[in-house]
């Protein structure tokens, strides 16, 4: 009676949520990169070179050719960067245990996270009900020495 029920299910849901958040976290961290300005404490008369991207000089020859991207999918990144998620047998089993479909692309993750949160909340409600009944069950065991479930079986016989 002292062990909390649904511990395995709740930890599985929390781990799955953490797994899904790893795919969405990469989008957010790239967007919030901050550039740090460095302070130069050089002796008087010295010069500091700036990176080529930061220079605002005019070109003697206007560059006509653009840099080529190494990636083949340039259009997909601009649209919303829906990346396919590679799963193995273990991740498919985890989602199967939760009775959910495994996300195929990163666009499927927000909806899946909502479903996982709903499941987690339902288990938390069940645990609260169990905690309320636990004290009553302990009291009955101490008084009678019989579990409430066993009483019902004896009455049926």
N, C-alpha and C positions, 0 to 999 in steps of 0.2 A: 504493500500500500504506500510505501514511502517513495517508490520510483515513479517519476512523472511519465504518463503515457504520451505517445506521439513524439518522443524525442528524436527517433530516427527519421521520421517523416519531416519534422521541422528542420533538422540539420541538413537533410537532403535538399529541401527547398532553398535554404539559405545558401548552400554551396552552389546550387544551380544558378541562383540569382547573381552570385559573385562571378561565376563563369560567364554569364551573359553580359554583365557589366564590363568585363574586360574588353569586349568588342566595341562597346559604345564609348568607353573611356578614351580610346585612342583618337576618336574624333574630337572630343572636347579638349584634350591636352594639346593637340596640334593648333587649335584655334587660340589658345590662351598663352602661347609662347611670348615671353617678354624679352625685349632686347635691352641688354645692360650697356650703359654708356661707361666707357673707361675713362678715368681721369689720368692724364699724362703729367707726370712731375719730372719733366726733362730740364736739363740746364738751358739757360738762355742761349738762343742762337741755333738750337737743334730743331730739326723738322721731323714730324711724324707722318708716315705714309698712311693713306686711307685705302681701304679695300676698293677694288675696281667698281663694285656695284654701287658704292656710296659716292663715288666721284661724280661731279657735275660738270666736267669739262666737255667742250665741244669736240666732236670727232673731226679729224682731218678728212677722212673718208666716211661718209655715212654708211653704216653697215646695212647691207641689203639682205643677207641670208640670216635667218633666225636659227637659233640653236635647235637641234633636233631632240625630240624627246625619245628616250630609250624605250618607253612603254608603248605597247601596241594599242591600248585602249585609252586614247586621249579623251574621247567624247564621254565615256562612262564616268570618269572622275569629275568632270565638270557638272554633270547632271545631279549627282548626289552621292556618288561613290558607294554604290551597293556592291559590297564584296561578298562573294560566296564563302560560306563557312565550311571548313573541312572537318568532318566528324569521324570518329572511330567507333568501334563497337561499344566501348564503355559509355560514351556520351549518348549514343542511341538508347542504351539500356537505362541510363538515368532518366531521360525524358519519357521512356516507356513506363518506368516505375511511377512517374508522376502523372501518367495518362495524358501527356501533352505531345504535340508534334514538335520535333526538333526544328529549330530555325534553319532555313536554307541560306538566306542572305542576311546581311546586317539590318535590313529594313524590317525583318520579322521580329527583331528583338524587343522593341518597346511594347508591342502587344503581348508578347510572351511574358515580359516582366510584370505586366498588370495582372495576368492570370496567376502567376506565381505569388504575387502579393495577396491576391484574394484567397488562394489556398492557405497561405501562411496565417492570415487573419482567421480563417475558419478553424484551423488547428488551435490557435490561441484561445478562441472561444470555448472549444472543447476542453482545453486544459483548465480554464477557469471553472467550468462546470464540475470537472473532476475534483478540483481543489475544494469546492464547496461541499461536495459529497464525501470527501475523504475524512473529514472530522466526524461526520455522522457514522460512517462505517467503522472507524476506530472505536467510537463509543460503544457501538453495538457489539463489536468483537470483545471488548473488555467486559461488558455486562453479561452477555450470553455465551460468548465463546464460539459463536457461529456467524459466518458471513451472511449478509442479507440475501445473496444469491442462493446460498445453500438452504435457507429458510423456505424460499419459494419452491425449491425442488422437493423438500420434505412435505410441504402442504399439498402439492400435486399428487404425491404418491398416496 
